[in-house]
Amino acid sequence: MKRLLTIFALSACTLLATAQAFDNLPIPGEDTRKVIDNTPDSIAKALMNRPAPGTTRQGNNPVLFLVGNSTMRNGTLGNGNNGQWGWGYFAPQYFDGRKISVENQALGGMSTRTFYTDLWPAVREALQPGDWVIVSIGHNDTADFFDAKRARGVIPGVDADTMVVGFNERKQVNDTVYSYGTYLRKYISEIRAKGANPLLMSLTPRDAFDEQGKIVRKPQTGWAAYIAAVEGVPFVDLNEISGAKLDGFSGWKEKYHFFGDHIHTSKFGAELNARSAAEGIYYSHDPKLKGLQELMINVPCPTVDVTREEGKPVVFITGDSTVKNTDKDEDGMWGWASQAGLIFDPAKITWTNQAIAGRSTRTFLREGRWDKIYNSLQPGDFVLIQFGHNDISPITDQKARGVIANTEDTCHVYQLENGSYEVVYSFGWYLRKFIDDVREKGATPILLSLTPRNEWPGGRIERRNDSYGKWYREVVEATGVAFVDVHNISADFLDKKFASKDEAKSKEKASQYFKRDHTHTSKMGAQMNACSVAKGLRDIHSPLANYLKK
């Protein structure tokens, strides 16, 4: 016999004036854990951006529907304009769009209950045999049952014989609330009734720690796992997969996976959760997931194509066109890492030049180039980090490569010329991220200052020590990273050869080390900078100096 608890509302209040008349959705408010949901979506606005359920279907291909809240789809537009991203935005990259479409039907502020009552009917109607539905929802379930703002709480646990009856002030109707497990059973039953495939996932982790200093694993994990086992449904423990990754990060890195509060993720956090969800599916041994696994792509982490030899570490070289250029025409432009064979002993170490022209710290990261290096690192490796020439550029133009010109732990949400939004950090922040990532993998980061330019104010070569030089040293002081001052080593060499009272004459003589402009080097200039790197490594007694040619 069901246990029935009846709660009578204190007053039959009308909906607040700020509620949406179209959809009757609740307005934002605190849950019982004092977490404020700062994504006040309404269906009326969201439908302009959320696809009508099933409309992405291509021919007879299946659709993967995502059911969740703001951790899956953040903000009314879901485009990061508040600095927060849901992982559902990045989920499609792991599925072959020629064979399956991914529809992110999640909406901020939804609980297991309110998604079921307000949004699920349209999704259920769109389901066809062979479709898939990921249900990963519950962050907002610990809230009031019948209040005028949200009315989204559910009964904790999986008890099928417990319910609460009361007056729902938001909807102005009598209402019944069930347990978390009961709502999951409803989703499962109705998905199967349409011939589709249900998949339960635990929640994304919060920025919260247990007594052992580990990311808290949510109780909904156990409840969802239980329901999945009882109902014979595949289960992916997203909370554990992402939580274990966050546990392996430095405290600083863990923090920047969230943005604005302790639950909503930055782009870093959303991408991490999307990858964790994909990995949980792709590497599952549950035979029920085989059909979905066959539709997946891009799940193995991208890496640098480098041949490793036993007993030999790898030095990864990063940077811009001063590090890697066309590097083939004797009378053309050369980056110094093209001359790495002049300084490194191939019998002792392997090097790979991963620099690319035109990149800043920000674009090198955004384009996934840094991630390939990060995924490739092994203990004992080295990473040379050299950026700067392109970093103090416009932040929002088409190239979108500029950074905030300081080393503070700061960021800002910018709207770019193409209409998209991006959280941009400081020059020092990007350098600290690279340094932190390398250390996390047991490898050694080495920071290099940027190469000098062929500019001779007052007849002596330009020194950029009051900008980049200052910022490098602030990063060194903050992180303790090894630092090779290529800028001043090469500048000292050029000053010794060409400094004079005649600015034009000095520039003309030094031009043999440069090519076509004041920044890019000739092959001779590239060799000079490579020698400066070697000299700097020896001067600071870097372990990498042991791998230089004698």
C-alpha positions, 0 to 999 in steps of 0.5 A: 500500500502506498504511503501518502503524505498530504501537504496543504499550501499555506495560501493559494498565491497567484503566480508572480508577475515575472513568471512566463505566462506562455509556459508557466515555468518557475522563475529562478530561486535558491534551492535548499542547499543555497545554490542559486540557479542563474540560468532563468530560462523560459520555454518561450525564449529557449524554443528559438534556440532549442530545436523542436524535438525530432526536427534534427532527424535526417531521413531514417537516422536515429536521434540521440535526445539529451535530457538534463538541466543547466549543467547540460544546456546553460543559459537561454541561448546556450551559447556561453554568453554568461561564461557558462557552458553545458556539456550537451553543447559539445556532445555532438562532436563524439557522434557521426552526424551522417548516421545520428543527430544529437538534440540537446533538449536540456533546459536550465532550472529543470528538475527530474520532475519539472522536465518530466511534466513540462518538457518531456511530453514533446520529446516523448512524442518525437521518439521513434524506434531506434532512438536513444535518450540520455537522462542525466538530471537531478541537480535541482531536485532538492527544492520545495515541492509546491512553491510559487517560484519553482515547485520542482523538488522530488522525494530523495531516493528510489522508493516507488511507494512514497508520494507527497500530495499538495497544492502547486502554487506555481501551476495553481493545481493540486499536484503529486510528487514522487521519488527520484527513482520513480521519475527515472522509471517513468522516463524508462518505461515511456522511452521503451514504449516508443521503441527507443533506448534509454540510458541513465547517467549520473550527474556532473560533479560540483565544485565541492569536496568531501572530508578526504579532499576529493570531489563529492560523489552525489547520492543520485549516482547510487539511486540512478545505478540502482534503477538502471540495474533493476530496469536493465538499462545501461548506466554511465557514471558521469559523476565518477568519471569526471570527478576522478579527472578533477581529483587529479588536477591541481586545486587551481585547475579544478576551480577554472572548470567551473564559472560563476558558482560551484555547479555550472561549468566553464567551457573547460568543464563542459568539454571535460564532462562531454568527453567523460560522457562519451568515454563512459558510453564508448568504453562500456562493456554493456552489450546494450550500448553496442548500437550507439557505440558504432555511431561514435567518433573522436573518442580516443584523445588526440595526440601528437604524432611522434615516434618514441624510442625507449629511454629517450624523452621527448621535448615538445616545442610550442610557439608561433612563426618565430618558432616554426615557419615555412622552413624550407627556402634557403632565402625564406623565413625560418623558425628557430625550432627548424634548427633544433638539430643544431643543438639537441643530440638525437642519440639522447632525445627526440624533439617535435616542433608543434609551433604554428604561425600566427598563434597566440597562447589563446588560439593555440589552446582554443584550436586544440593544439595544446590538448594534443601535446597534453595528451601525449606527455609522459613523465620525463618529457620536456615542453618549451613554451614560447609565445608573445608576438601575437598575444597583444592583438585585438581580442574580438576581431576575426583572428580572435587571438588577443589576450588580456595584457597582464598576468593576473588570474583574471578573465572576461566574457567577450562577444567576438565579431562573428557573434560567438562568445568566449571567455578570454584570460590574461597572458599570464593565465594561459602560460600558467595553465600550460605550466600546470598541465605539463607538471600534472603529467610529470613532465618539465615545463620551460618558459622561453621569452619571445625572440627580439625584433629588428627594431633599433630605437636609439641605435640599440635593439628593442628590448620588450622588458617592460611588457612581455619581459615583466610578465614572463618574470611575474609568471616565473615568480608565481610558478617557479618555472624554469626560464630561458630569456631568449629575448635578451640573449639574442638581443645581447648578441645583436647589440654586440654586433650592430649597435651604433648611434645610427638607428637605420644603419644598425637595422640594415646590418642586422637585417641579415638575421631577419627576412621580409619584416622586423619579426620573422627570421632568416635561416641565419636568424633562426640558427642564432635563436636556437643557439640562444635557447641552448645557451640559456638552458646551460646558463640555468643548469636545466636538466634539458641541457644534458641532452644538448650537443657538446 
